[in-house]
Amino acid sequence: MSAEAPLIYLIAGEPSGDALGGRLMAALKERSGGAVRFAGIGGERMAEQGLDSLVPLHELAVMGVAEVLPRARLILRRVKETVAEIRRLRPRAVVTIDSSGFTWRVAQRLRAAGERDLPLIHYVAPMVWAWRGGRARRMARWYDHLMVLLPFEPPYFAKVGLACTYVGHPVVESGADRGDGPGFRRRHGIAPEAPLLAVLPGSRRGEVGRLLAPFAGAVALLAARYPGLRVVVPTTETVADRVAEAIRGWAAPALLVRGEGEKYDAFAASDAALAASGTVALELAMAGVPAVVAYRLNPLTHSLVRRMVKVGHVHLLNLILGRDVVPELIQQDCTPERLAGAVDALIADKARSRAQIADCREALKRLGLGELSPSRRAADVVLSLITAPRGGAERSLRPNSGNSRGGIR
């Protein structure tokens, strides 16, 4: 590739951002005819697109006050190293993806260092509609453009002067609905009639540490209820070793799988799922798997979050629909007994499962299902910003621009 091809520096701080970054990189290659180069920080998905990450992703994939504090010195050192590399490489643009605790520090330090002509783009808005409304004003001081996943988000940022484009939610192009269930069962020796439960305890070390025990307890209760129960545990490299060790002692045979293809095949083969709240819960909805979501925060983090959150749901689809379509068992409700009871209700009551799947499908349409590919929309925004004169592209891309409709393409 020509050294004259524009260099884009991308930063993802956790596996969900890495998946988003990988699809964005692929779309940027396609939309530019391959005339683009990359540097930055990412994980497995971004590496597949050719990124040589500056630091290992697992160092940054932490969440919550209590989790971040012990690693604050390391994270701040990585911020300094990242800023130094960006200033050395002189990319045409920097795209930070979610993970505001790390990425915003990079943006802030770049601006403080006098980098005024470097376009800074952030992908995935902070949930200012849920909490911390002042974060939108902070972003406007550092960033030139924001790409958001939800159609109702642009006005929150436009009113503080931050150019914003709705691109759609990446789950609608994830491929989560195209898994091969029968093939998965054949490969792993799981009988067609055997009940199969997908268990997903998260992708960050902290959340995995808090969810593995109650999930193991729920599996034990379900194994007693369904003697032939099998369990599949899709995981990411950031936590794979810890999860593999934990599931060896589970009451039902548990199969650990890695990689996006195996994960989606596992979804297609599963009768129900028990999952940490987050992106994977949306993937399960895309795959049509009836699910229960759960989450536990460190008690200190929870006490702080509880005072600031303004919404009553953690699952995005529940929030969109305004009701508990997918059961949520959070903090003190995240017990083996309650988890097992909620999963059992889905396995035993097929009508309930079908209703959840149908409701989730309706909510997914509000996230862009059936419209233009979100990654291509996002790639078009980035390419517009690096080709337009400085100061022009930001103003020309108004909130909600790029909302052309059509199939995922």
TITORKOL-470748 format. One line per 8 residues: number of its first residue (from 1); their letters; for each residue x, y, z of C-alpha. Coordinates in steps of 0.05 Angstrom, whole numbers. Each point is the difference from the previous one (the first is absolute). Last residue first. Layout:
NUM) a) X,Y,Z; ...
//
This chain:
409) riggrsng) -500,-72,49; -54,-6,53; -62,14,-42; -26,69,-16; -6,67,35; 40,63,-2; 13,28,70; 67,32,-17
401) snprlsre) -14,64,38; -36,-7,66; 37,60,30; 34,43,-53; 62,-18,-38; 18,64,-36; 25,35,62; 50,-53,18
393) aggrpati) 22,-8,-72; 17,73,-8; 45,15,58; 62,-32,-31; -11,-7,-75; -37,-64,-17; 37,-65,-14; 12,-24,72
385) lslvvdaa) -69,18,25; -37,-30,-59; 40,-65,8; -21,-5,73; -74,13,-15; 0,-49,-58; 31,-53,45; -55,10,52
377) rrspsleg) -54,-9,-52; 36,-61,-25; 5,-29,70; -74,13,13; -22,-39,-63; -60,35,-32; -68,-18,27; -36,-66,14
369) lglrklae) 17,-1,74; 16,73,18; -6,1,75; -76,11,-2; -5,-65,-39; 36,-34,58; -58,19,46; -50,-38,-44
361) rcdaiqar) 46,-61,-1; 5,2,75; -76,-3,6; -3,-61,-46; 55,-37,38; -32,14,67; -67,-24,-24; 31,-64,-28
353) srakdail) 33,-15,67; -65,11,39; -37,-46,-48; 55,-52,8; -11,-4,76; 48,-51,30; 65,28,-27; -19,72,13
345) advagalr) -27,-13,71; 62,-41,16; 44,59,-18; -37,46,49; 0,-52,55; 74,-16,-9; 19,73,5; -44,11,61
337) eptcdqqi) 29,-60,37; 72,12,-19; -4,73,23; 4,64,-40; -57,35,36; 50,34,48; 37,32,-60; -44,-5,-62
329) lepvvdrg) -47,-53,-27; -30,26,-65; -53,-42,-35; -5,17,-75; -66,32,-19; 2,43,62; -36,63,-24; 13,67,-34
321) lilnllhv) 11,-29,-69; 64,38,-12; 24,-11,71; -15,-74,-2; 39,-3,-65; 59,36,32; 4,-49,58; 18,38,63
313) hgvkvmrr) -70,26,15; -29,53,47; 33,63,-26; 29,61,37; 65,-29,26; 38,47,46; -12,-23,71; 1,-74,-17
305) vlshtlpn) 66,8,-36; 36,22,63; -26,-56,44; 12,-50,-56; 73,20,-8; 12,-10,74; -37,-66,1; 40,-27,-61
297) lryavvap) -51,-9,-54; -43,-60,-13; -38,-14,-64; -52,-46,-29; -36,-12,-65; -50,-56,-13; -8,-23,-71; -44,-29,-55
289) vgamalel) 45,-11,-60; -23,33,-65; 70,11,-27; -10,75,-2; -25,-2,72; 62,-40,20; 43,52,-34; -35,55,40
281) avtgsaal) 16,-37,65; 72,-7,-24; 6,76,-3; -13,8,74; -33,-34,59; 36,-63,20; -34,-61,-29; -43,-60,14
273) aadsaafa) -25,-31,-65; -56,-44,-26; -11,-58,-47; 69,4,-32; 22,-25,-68; -6,67,-36; 37,34,57; 56,-52,-4
265) dykegegr) 7,14,-75; 5,74,17; 55,-13,50; 38,-48,-45; 2,52,-55; 20,57,47; 60,-36,30; 9,-42,62
257) vllapaaw) -39,-59,29; -3,-29,70; -42,-63,8; -33,-13,66; -25,-69,23; -50,15,56; 16,8,75; 57,48,-13
249) griaeavr) 70,-17,24; 37,10,-65; -38,65,-11; 46,41,44; 66,-18,-35; -26,16,-69; -30,66,24; 67,23,29
241) davtettp) 38,-20,-62; -50,31,-48; -3,69,33; 32,48,-49; -1,-53,-56; -76,4,-5; -53,-50,21; -56,-44,-25
233) vvvrlgpy) -23,-47,56; -42,-59,-22; -39,-41,50; -33,-68,-6; -61,-22,39; -18,-74,-2; -26,-2,72; -44,62,-8
225) raallava) -25,23,69; 63,-22,36; 42,30,-55; -40,65,7; 18,6,74; 74,-13,-15; -1,49,-58; -29,54,46
217) gafpallr) 56,-12,51; 53,6,-54; -32,65,-24; 0,27,71; 75,-17,7; 22,23,-70; -34,68,5; 46,40,45
209) gvegrrsg) 66,-23,-28; -26,5,-71; -21,72,13; 69,18,26; 40,-35,-54; -38,33,-56; -33,-41,-56; -64,-24,33
201) plvallpa) -30,-61,33; -32,-29,-63; -37,-65,10; -35,-34,-59; -47,-56,23; -11,-62,-41; -57,-49,13; 17,-66,-34
193) epaighrr) -49,-19,-56; 48,11,-59; 55,-38,37; 64,38,15; 62,-32,-29; 39,64,-9; 3,3,-75; -71,-27,-8
185) rfgpgdgr) -29,51,48; 35,57,-35; -24,-23,-68; -72,-4,24; 6,72,27; 32,34,-60; 3,75,18; -28,55,-44
177) dagsevvp) -37,43,50; 63,24,35; 27,24,-66; 21,65,33; -35,47,-48; -60,18,45; 46,-3,61; 38,59,-27
169) hgvytcal) -53,50,23; -17,56,-49; 41,57,-30; -30,61,34; 47,59,-14; 22,54,48; 33,68,-3; 12,24,72
161) gvkafypp) -30,69,14; -31,-12,69; -70,-6,-29; 24,-48,-54; 23,-48,53; -66,-18,33; -35,9,-67; 41,-56,-32
153) efpllvml) -21,-56,49; -71,-20,-21; 21,-43,-60; 48,-44,41; 70,-21,-21; 36,67,0; 59,27,-39; 30,63,32
145) hdywramr) 40,53,-35; 53,53,15; 17,-23,70; 34,33,59; -44,56,27; -64,-31,-27; 14,-63,40; -2,39,66
137) rarggrwa) -67,31,-19; -30,-69,-14; 27,-26,66; -42,50,38; -62,-44,-7; 31,-50,47; -54,-54,-3; -49,-38,-45
129) wvmpavyh) -10,50,-57; 74,16,5; 15,-72,-18; 70,13,-27; -2,-1,-75; 31,-56,-41; 56,19,-50; 41,62,16
121) ilpldreg) 35,40,-54; 61,45,10; 23,38,-62; 72,23,10; 6,75,-13; -3,21,73; 55,-45,28; 25,51,51
113) aarlrqav) 24,-48,54; -63,14,40; -41,-23,-60; 38,-65,-4; -5,-8,75; -76,6,0; -7,-49,-58; 44,-52,35
105) rwtfgssd) -37,9,65; -65,-8,-37; 23,-67,-27; 17,-31,67; -60,13,45; -43,10,-61; 3,-74,-21; -41,13,-64
97) itvvarpr) 41,1,-64; 51,54,-13; 13,19,-73; 61,43,-12; 9,34,-67; 51,14,-54; 53,-34,42; 63,38,22
89) lrrieavt) 41,-63,20; 41,34,54; -57,40,31; -43,-63,0; 56,-40,32; 10,51,56; -75,2,14; -1,-76,5
81) ekvrrlil) 60,-3,46; -31,52,47; -67,-36,2; 37,-66,12; 35,31,60; -67,25,26; -28,-71,-6; 59,-30,37
73) rarplvea) -5,51,57; -75,-9,6; 3,-75,5; -20,-6,74; -51,57,-10; -34,-28,-62; -35,-60,31; -28,37,61
65) vgmvaleh) -25,57,-43; -34,-43,-52; 22,-33,-65; 63,-33,-25; 20,-21,-71; 63,44,-5; 55,-50,16; -40,-55,-35
57) lpvlsdlg) 8,36,-67; 75,-12,-3; 38,64,-19; 20,34,-65; -44,-47,-40; 25,-24,-68; -64,10,-41; -8,-41,-64
49) qeamregg) -74,-12,-6; 4,-64,41; 37,40,53; -61,44,5; -43,-60,16; 49,-30,50; 15,62,41; 11,75,-9
41) igafrvag) 47,58,7; 27,45,-55; 25,0,-71; -35,-6,-67; 12,14,-74; -50,19,-54; -4,-7,-76; -35,-68,-1
33) gsreklaa) -53,24,-48; -18,55,49; -71,-25,15; 24,-73,6; 60,14,43; -41,47,44; -54,-53,6; 50,-53,24
25) mlrgglad) 29,49,50; -69,18,26; -17,-74,9; 63,-12,40; -11,62,41; -69,-21,21; 26,-68,21; 57,33,37
17) gspegail) -49,46,35; -38,-60,26; 66,-32,20; 25,60,42; 41,63,-8; -4,15,-74; 46,53,-31; 6,14,-74
9) yilpaeas) 54,41,-35; -15,12,-73; 57,6,-49; -16,28,-69; 30,-37,-59; 65,35,-21; 41,-58,26; -30,-39,-57
1) m) -24,-70,15
//
